[in-house]
Amino acid sequence: MSRPRLEMKNISKEYFGNQVLKSVNLTVGDGEIHALVGENGAGKSTLMNILFGMPVIHNTGGFNGTVLVDGRPVQINSPEQAMSEGIGMVHQEFMLLPGFTVTENIKLNREITKENWASKIFGKKLESLDFIRMREDARKAIKRMDLDLDEMLPVAGLPVSFMQFVEIARELDKDNLKLLVLDEPTAVLTESEADTLMSVMKKLAKEQGISILFITHRLDEVIEVADNITVLRDGEVVAELAAKDASVELLAELMVGRKVQIRPKSHKASSATEVAMTIENLYVDMPGERVRGLSLEVMKGEILGIGGLAGHGKIGVANGIMGLYPARGRVEVKGYGEIKLNSPISALKSGMAFVSEDRRGTGLLLDESIELNIAVQAMQSQNKFLTKGLVKIMDRKSIREHANKMIKELDIRCVGPHQLVRRLSGGNQQKVCIARALTLEPSILFVSEPTRGIDVGAKKIVLDLLVELNQKLGMTIIMTSSELGELRSVCDRIAIIYQGRLEGVLPVDASDKEFGLLMAGELSHHRKEAS
Ligand SMILES: Nc1ncnc2c1ncn2[C@@H]1O[C@H](COP(=O)(O)OP(=O)(O)OP(=O)(O)O)[C@@H](O)[C@H]1O
């Protein structure tokens, strides 16, 4: 039998006295797709940071244990060393240079150069970039993913789903790639994009012998694509099993340590007849997610889903209305009037709040505490958590009480309300974003990809909470998601966006085929043909 491609043996790691990995063993064979699953904060990213020699590991006292590649013990002290061992990684948070093109990002630090008159005299350093060959390589890597993406586009402004593919293409372009680590690669993708990616993964593993270590919270994908699975709980391996012996329920139970109900709470359909918000002819200039003349009515007390393929503008709607990207058109909120577009404060004052899909990009103060992050927007736009007297200062006691309540309700895994947000796992950062929005007690809540990066137990908590806010407080919720199943499980109606406009609105029990047709713009095509 051939040697495993990767063995991590007895890996232990402490962060400031907090033991986050305890004697973890992980083995990945040649051409194997191995899934690593665990709750938010279970230690998955930490284990990968060790494998990749990330500075955060060395700067916090290193780790104990051994890493072997093809049976050979290796010391990986930097991402460059990992790369030279043939280990490639795509992180949860993107590491692209926004001002550069797709090609330049794919070839970053591995640029191809060619001779010119200056280099002939002064040496290799003065060679110029060989754009033609770089472009060819980039195109080849993109093609391996079956993707239609122009390799000369700048990365800034590409939708997150495309950024994900650029990151993967960069790894695919490396000649000696033996092991590819994908940290939540499908979290930002629609189901059909995720399917494409999974077939690419299978092709790479089975036809080209590349080993893939796959971290995801989408457990159905694990069963679909993985050969074997390692389950982490609280920094320990609690199970290693073949995917053929696993089920979503079993994995969820192993991860959480108790039986988990997967389906969110059912909710009583809204019978609202009053309009909460009218959107007329909305244009949003969000690169890669442009909205081009969208009109839509949102009913009071409903949960309205917004779906559609990546790049068609579903993400742009909330971002435009909430003032994060340039917008024009007319948006009226019942009881407030027309909101001033391009003004986040006006949007917040009208009683709306937004949980963005881009938790790091839109204002989490990473080097501040959880409690301050939760309170800050309410302090700024509603004067909450300020002392009463003439001179208003932060009321630390009420901030702490409120943060403790939110930590409990949303099950934010942390040391306490004073912990810095940077030191939370990705999923727990997402929960802080949700807590921050809820603190505004909005009458209309936009949530974009609310369960991206969130584990199966927490996912239910978040979706249940949305249902509860809607049922108990009558909160109107507009939820954008790439997961149709998720939209169907909690929404009253689902609006499908195609090419920046409303293609149609369907009831949640409409067939897959009907959703598929709207997402593919079939209605628009028929309309065009008829006219
Ligand atoms: N830089 C850091 N400093 C201190 N503690 C950290 C740091 N990074 C992570 N931790 C802690 O280590 C533990 C494991 O976190 P890790 O990010 O590895 O979890 P994860 O399984 O990847 O979670 P998620 O699914 O949410 O991404 C958590 O308790 C987290 O708070």
The ligand as an SDF file (V2000), in Angstrom:
LIG
                    3D

 31 33  0  0  0  0  0  0  0  0999 V2000
   -5.5190   33.9110   17.0160 N   0  0  0  0  0  0  0  0  0  0  0  0
   -6.1690   33.3090   18.0170 C   0  0  0  0  0  0  0  0  0  0  0  0
   -5.9410   33.6540   19.2870 N   0  0  0  0  0  0  0  0  0  0  0  0
   -6.5870   33.0510   20.3000 C   0  0  0  0  0  0  0  0  0  0  0  0
   -7.4970   32.0750   20.1590 N   0  0  0  0  0  0  0  0  0  0  0  0
   -7.7830   31.6870   18.9100 C   0  0  0  0  0  0  0  0  0  0  0  0
   -7.1420   32.2800   17.7670 C   0  0  0  0  0  0  0  0  0  0  0  0
   -7.6290   31.6850   16.6610 N   0  0  0  0  0  0  0  0  0  0  0  0
   -8.5370   30.7590   17.0810 C   0  0  0  0  0  0  0  0  0  0  0  0
   -8.6260   30.7680   18.4390 N   0  0  0  0  0  0  0  0  0  0  0  0
   -9.4920   29.9040   19.2620 C   0  0  0  0  0  0  0  0  0  0  0  0
   -9.2150   28.5620   18.9050 O   0  0  0  0  0  0  0  0  0  0  0  0
  -10.4140   27.7960   18.9100 C   0  0  0  0  0  0  0  0  0  0  0  0
  -10.5340   27.0520   17.5950 C   0  0  0  0  0  0  0  0  0  0  0  0
  -10.7800   28.0050   16.5570 O   0  0  0  0  0  0  0  0  0  0  0  0
  -10.7490   27.6300   15.0200 P   0  0  0  0  0  0  0  0  0  0  0  0
  -10.7860   28.9160   14.2560 O   0  0  0  0  0  0  0  0  0  0  0  0
   -9.6330   26.6950   14.7540 O   0  0  0  0  0  0  0  0  0  0  0  0
  -12.1380   26.8730   14.8770 O   0  0  0  0  0  0  0  0  0  0  0  0
  -12.8910   26.3150   13.5870 P   0  0  0  0  0  0  0  0  0  0  0  0
  -13.2170   24.8860   13.8680 O   0  0  0  0  0  0  0  0  0  0  0  0
  -12.1000   26.5900   12.3810 O   0  0  0  0  0  0  0  0  0  0  0  0
  -14.2300   27.1830   13.6100 O   0  0  0  0  0  0  0  0  0  0  0  0
  -15.1380   27.7890   12.3950 P   0  0  0  0  0  0  0  0  0  0  0  0
  -15.9220   26.6720   11.8410 O   0  0  0  0  0  0  0  0  0  0  0  0
  -16.0440   28.7650   13.1090 O   0  0  0  0  0  0  0  0  0  0  0  0
  -14.2230   28.4620   11.4310 O   0  0  0  0  0  0  0  0  0  0  0  0
  -11.5570   28.7600   19.2180 C   0  0  0  0  0  0  0  0  0  0  0  0
  -11.8720   28.6380   20.5730 O   0  0  0  0  0  0  0  0  0  0  0  0
  -10.9640   30.1270   18.9400 C   0  0  0  0  0  0  0  0  0  0  0  0
  -11.5460   31.1070   19.7740 O   0  0  0  0  0  0  0  0  0  0  0  0
  1  2  1  0
  2  3  1  0
  2  7  2  0
  3  4  2  0
  4  5  1  0
  5  6  2  0
  6  7  1  0
  6 10  1  0
  7  8  1  0
  8  9  2  0
  9 10  1  0
 10 11  1  0
 11 12  1  0
 11 30  1  0
 12 13  1  0
 13 14  1  0
 13 28  1  0
 14 15  1  0
 15 16  1  0
 16 17  2  0
 16 18  1  0
 16 19  1  0
 19 20  1  0
 20 21  2  0
 20 22  1  0
 20 23  1  0
 23 24  1  0
 24 25  2  0
 24 26  1  0
 24 27  1  0
 28 29  1  0
 28 30  1  0
 30 31  1  0
M  END
$$$$
